[in-house]
Amino acid sequence: MKTSFNKAIKIQNSILAKYLMRQVLMLLIAVFIIIGMVVFGNQLVLVVKESIKVGVPVTDLLPIIGFKMIRDVSLILSLSLFLAIILAVSKSYKNSEAIVMNSLGVSDKHFMIFIQPVVISIFIFILFLTTVAVPWSKQQRSIIMDRNENSSEFSFIKAGVFQEFKGGKLVLYASKVKTAENELAEDIEEIFIYAMVNGEPIITLASRAQKYTEASTKNVYLRLKDGVRYHGFPLEGGKKILNFDQYDLQIIDGSKFSHINSVPKIESKPTLELLFSSDFKQIAEWQWRLSQPISVLILSIFGVLLGKASPRGGKNLGVLVGIVAFVIYNNALLVAKSSLERGDLSPIVGLWWVHFLALFIIIIFYAYRHGKLKKLSLKPF
């Protein structure tokens, strides 16, 4: 075993090793671009739709799209590398290149060693993404979305247009709207507000209005100036008229807004903070972040075996089996994560059992491909 390993290390620096690494790297880039265009394209459409619905400004739209892409890169890169290994090894067998390598004493074990520089590089990159970049991107995206979800209704008041807010309970019209520099919202002139409160119509007219945030409570108000407030329609009897120089209309509850931002979501918490937590949900998140890069190492071994699995079989058989295996693997991790979050699994078992099961299946598959299971079955007790 030691002699074989030393031989593989020497061959690793040979032309064969560099050739196989180059094939894997080229296919990795090609597959990543194809899958990335599909996934990121769909994500772009969904993010734009969601942003328009919530009312996210254009300046916040691009960062949100970028944060979404960071979240998906690790999964796409893992799948791309897995498929690239399958395609590279399968191609070498279909072109009889691997047969020549076998005649030189190069086996599956050597192929696994050849591709390790690429695999380790991807492993380190995905580890950085899942433990540092993705939590940070989710935190930033959450801050942007929370801010816009709470202030979006009054952030896009259009001049000369009747607009409905709060599900039609409030109708607003402004003749002029000016964006204030370094302010939360716009300066508004000649404003009309119609609201239905407890079955009674309230009409408010003001010459000017501006939004501001109260520092102590974080409540957001629409400050109306030089106006009049009618309780009931102006031409009806029994109406109440209130003239005011300044009237503050609360539009956002600051306590709710502060609560949302003061309690960070588990997915956006730093990895080191999760490491020392005893909460099952945080333990599950921590194990999930490590499971994604670990799966890269395991799938790289399986990819070599799948590439050789059926050299005379269907052209895309190895790829199809690989996609199914990848989906099952990741779904098993998600099921284990959910079970751990509910407390149905011990943290010691956690998501690790999925990796050990995958390794066990790979060992069985390797033994079957090399006829070792037959030898064991024929061995007398």
N, C-alpha and C positions, 0 to 999 in steps of 0.2 A: 504493500500500500504506500509506504514511504517513498519507494523508488518511483512508483507511478506518479506520485504527487510532484516529486522533484523534476521528473521528465516533463510534466505539464507546465511547470513554471518556466522551464527553459524554452519550451515551444511557444509559450505565451508571447515572447518577444520576437517570434518568427513572423514570416510573411503571412502565414495562415491565420494567426491570431489577429494581426492588424487588418487582414482582409475581412474576417468575420465581424470585427468591431465596426469597421467602416460600413458594412452592409446593414448592421443593426442600427447604427446611428442615422444613416440615410433614410431607412424605412421608418424610424422613429419620428423624424422630422415630417415626413410625408403623411404618416397616419395622424400625427398630432394636428397638422394643418387641416386635414379633412374633417376629423371629428370636432376640432375646435371651431371651424366655420359653421358647422351645423348647430352645435350647442350654444356657442356665443351669439350666433344669429338669432336663435330662438329666445335666448336670454335678453338680447337687445330689444326685441319686440315686446316681451313681457314687461321689462323694466320701463320702457317708454309708456306703455298702457297704464301701468300702475302709477307712474309718476304724474301722468296727465290727470288720472282720477284723484290722486291725493293733492295735486297742485304743486309739484316740485319745480322750482325755478330751473332755467336752463343751466345756470352756473353750478347747480347741485346735481344735475342729471349725469354729466360725464363722470364725476367721482363715484356715483352710485353704480354705474355700469362697470367701472374699473374694479370696485370692491366685489361685485358679483363675479367677475372674471377670476379674480384672485382666489375666491372660494372654490371655483370649479377646476382650476388648473391642476391641482394635485390628483384628482380622480381621473381627469382626461389624460394626464401624463402617465399615470400608472397603467391605464388601459392601453395607451399607445405603445409603451415599452413592451408590454406583454405580447401584443399582437405583432410588433416589430421583430421580436425574438422568434416567434412562431414562423413568421414569413421568411426570415433570413435563413433559419435552419432548414425549413421546408424547401426553399429555393435551392439551397446547396445540395440537397438530396435529389431533387428533380433534375438538376443539371449535372448530376454524377460527380460533383465536386466533393461532397462528403464521402463518397465511396473511395475516392482517391485518398482522402484524409484518413479514412479507416484503415486503408492498406499501409499507411505510414504509422499506424498505432495510435491515431487520434480518435478518441471515443467521446461519448456523451459527457463524461466527467471533464474532459478537456474543453469541450464547447462551453460548459458552465463556467470554467475558469477564464476562458478567453474573453467572455463578455462582462466580467466583473468590473473592470474600470468604468464602463458605461453604467452598469447597474448601481454601483456604489455612488457614483456622481448623482444619479437621479434620486437615490435613496436619501442622500444628504440634503438635496434641494427640496424634496417633498417633506422631509422632517422639519426643515426651516419653515416651509409654508404652513404646515399643520400646527406647529407649536408657537409660531411667532406671527407670521404674516396674516394668516386667515383670522385668528382671534382679533388682531388689530383692525383688519378691514371690516369685520362684523361690528366691532365697536363703533367705528367711524360711520358706517352705514346706518346703524341704529340711531346715532345722534342726529344725523341729517333727517332721517325719516320721522323720528319723534318730533323734531322741531317743525317740520313741514306739515305733519298730520294735525298738529295743534294750531298752526297759524295759517294754514293754506287757504281757508275760506275767505279771509280778508286780505290776502296777500296779492290778489290779482283783480282788484276792483277796476273795472273798465269805465272809461269816461263815455257818457252818452248812451249807456245801455242799462236797462232794468235787469237786475240780477237777483236770483233767489239764493238764500242761504239757510242753513239749518233745516233742510228738508222742506223748504217752502214756507217756513214760519216767519221768515224775514225777507222783505224785498227792499233792495237798495238801489238808488240812482244817484250818480254824481256827474256834474257837468264837466269838471276838470279833475285830473289826477296827476300829481307830480311825485316822482320817486325821490324820497329824501335820502341824502347821502349818509351812510353809516347809521341808518335807522332800521327798525324792524319792519316797517311798512311804509305806505305812501302818505303824502299830504293830499287831502281831498278838499275840494271847494264846491259850494252850492250842492249840498247833499240832502237827499230825501230818503227817509227810512219808514217803511210800513211794517208793523209787527202785530201779531195777534197774541195777546197775553190774557189767559183765563177767559177766553171767549170775547174779549173786548179789543177792538182795533185801536192801536196807538200809532199816531202819525207824528214823526219828528222831522222838522226842517231846521237846517243849520247852514250858516254861510261857509263855515270851514270845519274840518275835522282832521284829526291826526291820531295815529296809534302810538301807544307808549307802554312800557313795561314797568310795573312797580318793583323797585329793587328788593324790598323786604319780603313781599309775598309772591313775587314772580307772576302776579295776575296781569293780564294784558287787557288794556282798555282802548276803546275808541273815544277820544276826547272831542266832543262836539262844542262849537263856540258860536255865540250870537245866533240863537235859534229859538224856536217855539215848539212845544210838545202838546199835541191834541189827544185827549182820551175820548175816543169816539170820533165819528166823522165831523168835519167842521160845520156842515149845514144841518146837522141833527141837533135836536134840543137836548139839554141835560149834559152837554159835553163839558169837559174840563180843559182849560187852556193854561199852560205853564210857559212863561217866557223865562229864558235863562241866558246868562252870559257864558256859562260854561257848564257842560253836563258830561259826566264820564259814564260810558256804557261798557260794562265788562263783557268781553268776548271770549276770554280764555281763563279757565280756573288754574291759577298758578300752582296750587297745592298738588293737583293731579299731574301737572306737567313736571314739577320738581320730583315727584315720586317716581315717575317713569325714568328720569335721567339719573336719579341717585342710586337706583338699584340696577346694577349692570347685569345683563343676561349672562347665564352660565357659559354660553358659547363664545362670549367676548371677553371672558376673564383670562388673565395671564396664566400660562401653563404652570408656572411655579406655585401660584396660589392654589391651583387645583390639586397639585401634588400632595400638599399637606392637609387636604380637606378630608373629613370623615363622612361627608354627605354622599349618598349613593349616586345622585345625579351628577355631582362634580367628579366623582371617581370614574363614572362611565364616560364622561366627556374627556377626561385625561387619557384613559385607555384607548378611546376612539382616535384621539390625535396621534398616538403612537402606533396604532394598528394599521393606519394607512401606509406609512413608510415600511413597516415590517412586511406587509403583504407584497410589496415590490420585490423584496428578496426571495420570498417563497414562490411567487409567480414566475420569477425569472428562471428558476429551476424547472418548474412545470412547463414553461414555454419551450425549453430545449427538448423535453420529452415529447411534447405535442407536435413539434416540428418534424420529428422522426416517426410519429405514431403511425402514419399510413402513407409512406412515400409513393405507393401506387394507387392510392385511393383518390377520392374526389379532390379537385383542385383546391377547394376552400374548406375541406373537412376539418383540418386543424384549426382554422380561424373560427369556424362555427362552434366547435367544441370549446375553444378558448373563450369565446364570448359568453357561452352558457356557464362555463366554470367561473368566469369573472363575476357574473351576475349573482350566481349562487353564493360565492365567497363573500361578496359585499353585503348581500341580503342577510346571510348568516351573522355577519358582524353587527348589522343593524338590529336583528332580533335579539342577539346577546346584549347589545347596548340597552335596548328597551327593558329586557328582563332585569339587568343590573340596576337600572334607574328605579324600577318598581321594588327592588329589594328581593327579588326571587332568586338571585344568584349571589354567591359570596364574591367579594372583591378579589379573592385569591383565584377563583375560577374565572370570573369576569368574561372578558373577550378573548382571553388567552386560549381557551379550549378550542376556539375556531381555528387558530393558527396551528395548534398541535394536531388537530384532526386533518387539516390540509397537508401538513408534513407527512402524517401517517399514510394518507392516500397517495401522495407522491412516491413514498418509499415502496408501497405495494405496487404501484404502476411501474416504477423503475425495475423492481424485481421481476415483474411479469414480462416486461419488454426484453429483458436479458435472460429469460428462461430460468431464473433462480428459483422461482416457485415450483417448477417441475422437478428440479433437483431435490428440493426439500421434501416434496411429496413422495419421491421414490426412495428417500433415505430411510432405512429400516430403524425401528425403535430399539 
